[in-house]
Amino acid sequence: MRNHTSATKRSRRDFLCIGAAAATSQLVSAWQRRCLSAAEPPPELFRASAHQLAILILRKKASSLEVVNACLEQIERVNPRINAVVTLIAQEARATARLADQALARGDVIGPLHGVPMTIKDSLDTAGVVTTAGTSGRKTCVPKQDATVVKRLKAAGAILLGKTNTPELTWAFETNNPVFGVTNNPYNSKFSPGGSSGGAAAIVAACGVPFDIGSDTGGSIRVPSHFCGVTGIKPTSGRVPRTGHVISAEGYMQSLTQLGPIARCVDDLSYILPILVGPDGRDASVVPQPLADHARIEFKRLRIAVHTDNGIVSPHHEVAQVVTNAAKVLEQIGAQIEQEKPVALDDVLRLDDDLYRADGAASLRRLLAQTGTMRPGPDIVAALDKRPMSSGEMAEFIERWDAWRGRMLQFFDRFDAILCPPCAFADLPHGTSTTAQANAAFSYTFAYNMTGWPAAVVRAGTSSKGLPIGIQVIGKPWREDIVLAIANEIEQSLGGYHAPSD
């Protein structure tokens, strides 16, 4: 783990600034109202949720410095075993926490995350803090500006503790790169936490921080959430700006990648997501679409399609059983459940293969040139071995992709949401994610990057090996409220997060 000690100074004006999309006065007021009825947090500060910590700090029952110190101490305890946090900025974090405490003493509330610690995936730029994206060309890269989501979180009062590991250029379903090496699953080091937000999910599961921000191009928030027993959401394409993320927001594949929070409870997802959303004047794909309140969802009005098998690769029986259990829970509270899957899923493997070979990996080569990486790792080398399509073939493919998305969208004429596995596997041993069978197993997530729909994963069971099993909830475009409401009900009914044994 890299230690970063050169603190970047921030003026009081910068520190107290609340960004336009980060923390409006209405959001702060809502946060303060929720304090009155909040549940008591666990005795150890590092186990508390982001929302619980925000309340404790606001009520002055714990200082931001105490919370930051508790999380830093937990990171020091667990990180040598899991290698999730790759750059730690303890000195700067403590200095920022002291400023937060001084501001609160004056009666200044920065925002709904006042004094709450976080980590950030190492593929997102952080001003003054090394951001490698797991590739050698960026090994000493220190961005001058924060990614938009990082800027918004800081403006809402969150305090950065460090950066979390990612596969090189986020290009794999396991978290391993030439700069920082392998990240282990906190429940069993023989297994991977998944990728590409594996470091984020692992440190959240290990209670090092209450939340992190991941990126998801093919399942990179949802797959690690599944394997690490936490919860994460990939918002609708066009919901959250990707400015400052290593994977460019431009080009024909730009709609695949979305940024979203990873936490230990669904309540934190619904608490953090409003801070992230909305245009930033840089990412041209983002629109000012209102984010609805998941607390207003009436389950008796919901029509939910459920499938345990997507017709591409059958899941492990323990994964299928978790989906069945969750469907029963939702049916018991009044939701209409039907066993059905989108027929168009049958074409997803061919589309995915065409998508990633269309330009013959030219976009990936440009990314390597931009980062200055001369000798990429084996995952990237393998991805470079693609035959490009002709211009006519590529035009035909994009037309076919658009038509497929239209057929998929028709499925929502009769349904409000889909419930299914996040992956066919209940666990992922290190070094097993690159086979054709494994790629097919991840079709449960990457199909919904190709549609652009919102999707979340929440823990809903435990395997015979003692590892978490998640369930995936997919919603209509812009209906994160439905996704979060369903995920929250599953979490409350089936237990949700359980801490790994030390």
matplotlib code that plots the C-alpha trace (Angstrom):
import matplotlib.pyplot as plt

x = [0.0, 1.3, 1.3, 0.7, 1.8, 2.0, -1.4, -3.1, -4.2, -7.8, -9.1, -12.0, -14.1, -13.4, -14.0, -17.4, -18.5, -21.6, -21.6, -24.7, -25.4, -23.8, -25.8, -28.7, -30.2, -33.3, -31.1, -29.3, -32.7, -34.0, -30.8, -31.3, -35.0, -34.0, -31.7, -34.7, -35.8, -32.5, -31.6, -28.7, -25.4, -23.2, -20.7, -17.7, -17.6, -16.0, -19.0, -21.6, -23.2, -22.5, -25.9, -25.4, -22.0, -23.4, -26.0, -23.5, -21.3, -24.2, -25.4, -21.8, -21.9, -18.7, -16.2, -15.2, -11.7, -12.8, -14.6, -11.7, -9.3, -11.5, -11.7, -7.9, -7.2, -9.6, -7.9, -4.5, -5.9, -7.5, -5.7, -2.5, -4.7, -6.9, -4.8, -7.9, -6.6, -3.5, -2.9, -3.6, -3.7, -4.1, -2.4, -4.5, -7.7, -7.1, -6.4, -9.6, -11.5, -10.2, -11.6, -14.9, -15.1, -14.1, -16.8, -19.5, -18.4, -19.2, -22.6, -21.6, -22.9, -21.0, -23.5, -25.2, -21.9, -20.3, -17.1, -17.9, -14.9, -14.8, -12.4, -12.5, -11.7, -8.3, -9.7, -11.2, -9.1, -8.4, -6.7, -3.2, -3.5, -1.8, -4.4, -2.9, -5.9, -3.7, -1.5, 2.3, 2.0, 0.1, 2.2, 3.1, 0.2, -1.1, -4.2, -4.8, -8.5, -11.0, -13.4, -16.9, -18.2, -15.3, -15.7, -19.4, -18.8, -16.2, -18.6, -21.2, -18.6, -17.1, -13.4, -11.2, -9.0, -7.4, -7.8, -8.9, -7.5, -8.8, -7.7, -5.5, -7.7, -10.7, -10.5, -11.3, -13.7, -10.9, -8.9, -5.2, -2.8, 0.9, 1.2, -0.4, -1.1, -4.0, -6.9, -8.4, -12.0, -12.4, -14.4, -11.8, -8.5, -8.5, -11.2, -11.4, -13.6, -14.5, -13.8, -13.3, -14.4, -13.0, -10.9, -13.9, -16.2, -13.6, -12.7, -16.4, -17.2, -14.2, -15.6, -12.6, -15.0, -18.8, -18.8, -16.8, -17.5, -17.1, -17.4, -19.4, -18.9, -19.9, -20.8, -17.9, -20.0, -22.5, -20.2, -17.9, -21.0, -22.2, -18.9, -18.2, -21.7, -22.3, -24.7, -24.0, -26.0, -25.2, -27.5, -29.2, -26.9, -26.9, -27.6, -24.1, -21.2, -18.1, -15.8, -12.4, -12.8, -10.0, -12.4, -13.4, -17.0, -16.8, -17.3, -19.7, -19.1, -19.5, -23.0, -21.7, -19.8, -21.6, -20.5, -22.3, -21.9, -21.0, -22.0, -23.0, -26.7, -29.3, -30.1, -26.7, -27.1, -30.3, -28.5, -25.4, -26.9, -28.7, -25.3, -23.8, -26.5, -27.0, -25.1, -21.6, -21.2, -18.5, -20.0, -22.4, -24.4, -25.8, -29.3, -31.1, -33.6, -35.2, -34.4, -37.6, -38.0, -37.9, -39.8, -43.0, -43.0, -46.1, -45.3, -48.8, -48.5, -45.3, -45.0, -41.7, -40.3, -38.1, -35.6, -32.9, -31.5, -30.9, -30.7, -27.0, -25.4, -27.2, -26.4, -25.0, -28.0, -27.2, -27.4, -30.7, -32.2, -31.4, -33.4, -36.3, -36.2, -36.2, -39.1, -41.2, -40.4, -41.6, -44.7, -45.6, -45.8, -48.0, -45.8, -47.0, -44.3, -44.0, -41.4, -40.1, -37.0, -36.5, -36.3, -33.8, -31.2, -30.5, -28.5, -26.4, -23.2, -22.9, -23.6, -21.0, -18.4, -19.1, -19.0, -15.5, -14.0, -15.7, -12.8, -10.1, -9.2, -8.2, -9.9, -8.0, -4.7, -5.5, -6.1, -2.7, -1.1, -2.8, -1.6, 1.9, 1.8, 4.3, 4.0, 0.5, -0.4, -1.8, -5.5, -4.9, -2.6, -5.3, -7.9, -5.7, -5.9, -9.0, -9.7, -11.5, -14.7, -15.0, -16.9, -19.9, -19.8, -19.5, -22.5, -24.5, -23.5, -24.6, -27.9, -28.3, -27.4, -30.0, -32.7, -31.8, -32.2, -35.6, -36.6, -35.3, -37.2, -40.5, -40.2, -41.1, -44.5, -45.6, -43.1, -41.6, -38.5, -36.5, -35.1, -32.2, -28.7, -25.8, -23.5, -23.8, -21.1, -21.4, -17.7, -14.7, -11.3, -8.4, -7.4, -10.6, -12.4, -11.0, -12.4, -15.3, -17.5, -16.7, -17.5, -20.9, -21.5, -21.1, -23.7, -26.2, -24.7, -23.2, -26.5, -27.8, -24.8, -25.8, -29.3, -28.3, -30.8, -30.4, -29.4, -28.4, -27.1, -27.8, -26.7, -29.6, -27.9, -24.7, -23.1, -22.1, -18.5, -19.5, -19.3, -22.0, -24.5, -26.1, -29.2, -29.6, -32.6, -33.0, -35.4, -36.8, -34.7, -34.7, -36.4, -33.7, -36.4, -38.0, -34.6, -33.7, -37.1, -36.9, -33.3, -34.2, -37.0, -34.8, -32.1, -34.6, -36.2, -33.2, -30.6, -28.4, -24.8, -23.0, -19.4, -16.6, -14.9, -11.5]
y = [0.0, 3.4, 6.1, 9.6, 12.3, 15.5, 17.0, 19.2, 22.3, 23.5, 26.9, 27.2, 28.5, 25.4, 23.2, 24.7, 24.8, 22.7, 21.8, 22.5, 18.8, 17.6, 18.8, 21.1, 22.9, 20.6, 17.5, 18.8, 19.6, 16.1, 14.6, 16.6, 15.5, 11.8, 12.2, 12.4, 8.8, 7.1, 3.7, 3.5, 2.6, -0.3, 0.4, 0.3, 3.4, 1.6, -0.7, 2.1, 3.0, 6.3, 7.6, 6.6, 8.2, 11.4, 11.5, 10.8, 13.6, 16.0, 15.2, 15.6, 12.1, 11.4, 13.7, 13.4, 12.8, 9.9, 8.3, 8.8, 7.4, 4.3, 3.6, 4.2, 1.7, -0.9, -0.4, -1.1, -4.2, -5.8, -4.4, -6.5, -9.6, -8.3, -5.6, -3.5, 0.0, 0.8, 4.4, 5.8, 9.5, 9.3, 12.6, 14.6, 12.8, 13.6, 17.2, 17.4, 15.8, 18.4, 21.1, 19.4, 19.3, 23.0, 23.9, 22.0, 23.7, 27.0, 25.7, 25.2, 22.0, 21.2, 18.7, 15.4, 13.6, 16.0, 14.4, 10.9, 8.9, 7.2, 5.6, 5.9, 3.4, 4.0, 4.6, 7.9, 11.0, 12.5, 15.9, 15.7, 11.9, 9.3, 7.7, 4.8, 2.9, -0.1, 0.5, 1.2, 4.3, 6.1, 4.7, 8.2, 10.1, 12.8, 14.5, 18.2, 17.9, 15.6, 13.5, 15.1, 12.5, 12.9, 16.7, 16.4, 14.0, 16.3, 19.2, 17.2, 16.8, 13.4, 12.8, 10.8, 8.2, 6.6, 4.7, 1.1, -1.5, -2.2, -4.5, -2.7, 0.0, -1.7, -4.3, -7.6, -9.4, -10.0, -7.4, -7.8, -5.4, -4.9, -2.0, -3.3, -7.0, -9.1, -8.1, -11.0, -11.6, -10.6, -13.7, -16.1, -15.1, -18.1, -16.3, -13.1, -10.2, -9.9, -6.9, -4.3, -2.5, -5.3, -3.2, -1.0, -3.9, -5.7, -2.7, -1.8, -5.5, -5.5, -2.3, -0.1, 2.6, 2.9, 3.4, 3.7, 4.8, 2.1, 2.1, -0.5, -1.3, -5.0, -5.7, -4.0, -2.7, -5.5, -8.5, -7.5, -6.6, -10.2, -11.8, -9.5, -9.5, -5.7, -3.7, -1.5, 0.2, 0.9, 3.9, 4.4, 5.4, 9.2, 9.6, 10.3, 12.2, 10.1, 13.1, 12.2, 8.4, 6.6, 5.1, 7.9, 9.1, 9.5, 7.1, 4.4, 2.3, 5.3, 4.2, 1.0, 2.6, 4.1, 5.2, 4.4, 3.8, 0.6, 0.3, -2.2, -1.2, -0.1, 2.9, 4.3, 3.8, 5.9, 8.4, 8.9, 8.5, 11.9, 13.6, 12.1, 12.7, 15.5, 17.2, 18.6, 20.6, 18.1, 14.7, 15.4, 12.2, 13.2, 14.7, 16.5, 13.6, 13.8, 11.0, 9.7, 8.6, 4.9, 5.2, 6.0, 2.7, 0.6, -3.1, -4.1, -2.2, -3.8, -6.5, -8.3, -10.8, -13.5, -15.9, -18.0, -19.0, -16.5, -19.3, -18.6, -20.4, -22.1, -20.8, -22.8, -24.2, -22.1, -18.9, -20.0, -20.8, -17.3, -15.8, -18.1, -17.1, -13.4, -13.8, -15.4, -12.5, -10.0, -12.0, -12.2, -8.4, -8.1, -7.8, -9.7, -12.3, -14.0, -16.5, -15.0, -13.5, -11.2, -13.4, -11.0, -12.2, -15.1, -12.8, -11.1, -13.2, -12.5, -8.8, -8.6, -10.3, -8.0, -5.0, -5.6, -6.6, -4.0, -1.6, -4.2, -2.9, 0.5, 2.4, 0.3, 1.0, 4.8, 4.5, 2.8, 5.5, 8.2, 6.6, 6.0, 2.2, 0.4, -3.1, -3.8, -6.9, -10.2, -9.2, -6.2, -8.0, -10.7, -7.9, -6.4, -9.6, -8.6, -8.4, -5.1, -5.0, -3.2, 0.1, -1.6, -4.4, -1.9, 0.1, -3.1, -4.1, -0.7, -1.0, -4.5, -3.3, -0.5, -2.9, -5.4, -2.6, -1.8, -5.5, -5.6, -2.5, -4.0, -6.4, -3.6, -3.1, -5.8, -5.5, -2.9, -4.8, -8.0, -10.2, -12.6, -13.7, -11.3, -14.1, -17.9, -18.6, -18.5, -17.8, -16.9, -18.6, -16.5, -16.8, -18.3, -15.3, -15.3, -18.5, -18.5, -20.2, -17.5, -14.7, -16.3, -16.5, -12.7, -12.2, -11.8, -8.3, -7.1, -7.5, -4.6, -2.4, -3.0, -1.8, 1.1, 0.2, 0.7, -2.4, -3.1, -6.1, -6.8, -9.8, -12.3, -15.5, -17.5, -20.3, -23.7, -22.4, -19.5, -16.9, -14.3, -14.7, -11.6, -11.0, -8.6, -6.2, -4.4, -1.6, 0.5, 3.4, 6.2, 4.0, 3.7, 4.2, 0.9, -0.9, 0.6, -0.2, -3.9, -4.2, -2.6, -5.1, -8.1, -6.8, -6.3, -9.7, -11.9, -10.3, -8.4, -7.7, -9.9, -9.0, -11.5, -13.2, -11.8]
z = [0.0, -1.0, 1.7, 0.5, 3.0, 1.0, 2.1, -0.5, 1.2, 0.7, 1.6, 4.0, 1.2, -0.9, 2.0, 2.9, -0.7, -1.6, -5.3, -7.4, -7.8, -4.6, -1.6, -2.0, 1.0, 0.6, 0.8, 3.9, 5.6, 4.7, 6.2, 9.5, 9.7, 9.4, 12.4, 14.7, 14.0, 13.1, 14.5, 16.9, 15.3, 16.3, 19.2, 16.9, 14.7, 11.7, 11.5, 11.1, 7.9, 6.1, 7.2, 10.8, 10.9, 9.5, 12.2, 15.0, 13.8, 13.4, 16.9, 18.2, 19.6, 17.7, 16.1, 12.4, 13.6, 15.8, 12.9, 10.5, 13.0, 13.6, 9.9, 9.4, 12.2, 10.7, 7.3, 8.9, 10.5, 7.5, 4.5, 4.7, 4.2, 1.4, -0.4, -1.2, -0.3, -2.5, -1.6, 1.9, 2.7, 6.5, 7.3, 4.9, 6.0, 9.7, 8.8, 6.8, 9.7, 12.1, 9.7, 9.6, 13.4, 13.6, 11.1, 13.0, 16.3, 14.6, 13.5, 9.8, 8.3, 5.1, 3.7, 4.2, 4.4, 6.8, 8.1, 6.8, 5.4, 2.0, -0.3, -4.1, -6.9, -8.3, -11.8, -10.7, -10.6, -7.1, -7.0, -5.4, -4.8, -7.1, -9.5, -11.4, -12.8, -12.2, -15.2, -15.2, -17.3, -14.6, -11.7, -10.6, -12.1, -9.7, -11.1, -10.6, -10.5, -8.9, -10.9, -10.9, -8.5, -6.1, -6.2, -5.4, -2.5, -1.0, -1.4, 0.5, 3.4, 2.7, 3.5, 1.3, 3.1, 0.0, -3.3, -3.9, -6.2, -9.7, -12.6, -15.1, -16.8, -15.2, -17.9, -16.0, -13.7, -11.2, -9.3, -10.1, -11.9, -12.6, -10.2, -6.9, -7.5, -6.3, -4.1, -2.0, -1.0, 2.7, 3.4, 2.1, 0.6, -1.8, -3.7, -5.7, -4.7, -8.4, -10.5, -11.6, -8.4, -6.3, -4.0, -3.3, -2.5, -0.4, 1.9, 2.3, 3.3, 5.7, 7.4, 6.4, 5.1, 4.9, 1.1, -2.1, -5.6, -8.3, -12.1, -14.0, -17.7, -17.7, -14.0, -12.2, -9.4, -9.2, -9.5, -6.6, -4.6, -5.1, -4.2, -1.2, 0.2, 0.0, -2.1, -5.1, -7.9, -11.5, -12.4, -15.7, -18.5, -18.6, -14.8, -13.3, -15.0, -15.7, -16.0, -14.5, -15.0, -16.8, -19.3, -21.7, -21.7, -25.5, -28.3, -29.4, -26.2, -23.8, -22.7, -21.1, -18.3, -15.3, -11.8, -8.6, -4.9, -3.1, 0.6, 3.2, 3.2, 0.6, 2.7, 2.0, -1.7, -1.6, 0.6, -1.6, -5.1, -5.1, -4.4, -7.6, -10.2, -12.7, -15.5, -14.9, -18.2, -19.3, -19.8, -22.7, -22.2, -18.8, -18.5, -15.7, -15.0, -11.6, -9.1, -7.6, -3.9, -3.4, -0.2, -2.2, -4.1, -3.5, -3.9, -4.6, -7.9, -9.0, -11.6, -11.3, -13.8, -12.2, -13.8, -12.2, -15.6, -18.4, -21.1, -21.7, -18.7, -15.9, -12.4, -9.4, -7.5, -4.5, -6.6, -8.1, -4.7, -3.4, -6.3, -5.5, -1.9, -2.8, -5.2, -2.4, -0.1, -2.7, -3.5, 0.2, 0.4, -2.6, -5.7, -8.8, -9.6, -13.0, -14.1, -17.3, -18.9, -21.9, -25.1, -26.6, -24.0, -26.3, -28.5, -25.9, -26.2, -29.9, -29.4, -26.6, -28.7, -31.6, -29.3, -28.0, -31.4, -33.5, -33.7, -33.3, -29.8, -31.4, -28.5, -26.0, -27.8, -27.7, -24.0, -23.5, -25.5, -23.4, -20.1, -21.5, -20.7, -22.9, -21.4, -20.2, -18.2, -19.6, -19.4, -21.6, -24.0, -24.5, -25.1, -27.8, -30.0, -32.0, -35.7, -36.5, -38.5, -41.8, -41.7, -43.2, -40.7, -37.8, -39.1, -39.3, -35.8, -34.3, -36.1, -34.7, -31.2, -31.3, -32.6, -29.8, -27.2, -28.6, -28.3, -24.7, -23.8, -25.0, -22.1, -19.7, -21.4, -18.9, -16.0, -13.7, -12.7, -13.2, -10.5, -11.4, -10.4, -10.7, -11.8, -12.5, -9.9, -6.1, -5.8, -8.0, -7.3, -8.3, -12.0, -13.3, -14.8, -18.3, -19.8, -22.2, -19.6, -17.1, -19.6, -20.3, -16.5, -16.3, -19.0, -16.1, -15.6, -18.9, -20.7, -18.7, -19.5, -23.1, -22.4, -20.1, -17.5, -13.7, -11.7, -8.2, -6.2, -2.6, -0.4, 0.0, 1.1, 2.0, 0.1, 1.6, 1.6, 3.8, 1.0, 0.3, -2.5, -4.0, -6.1, -8.9, -9.4, -12.7, -13.4, -16.2, -17.5, -14.8, -12.2, -9.7, -7.1, -8.0, -8.0, -4.5, -3.0, -4.1, -3.0, 0.4, 1.0, 0.1, 2.4, 5.3, 4.8, 4.1, 6.3, 3.9, 4.9, 7.4, 8.4, 7.5, 10.5, 11.3]

ax = plt.figure().add_subplot(projection="3d")
ax.plot(x, y, z, "-o")
ax.set_aspect("equal")
plt.show()
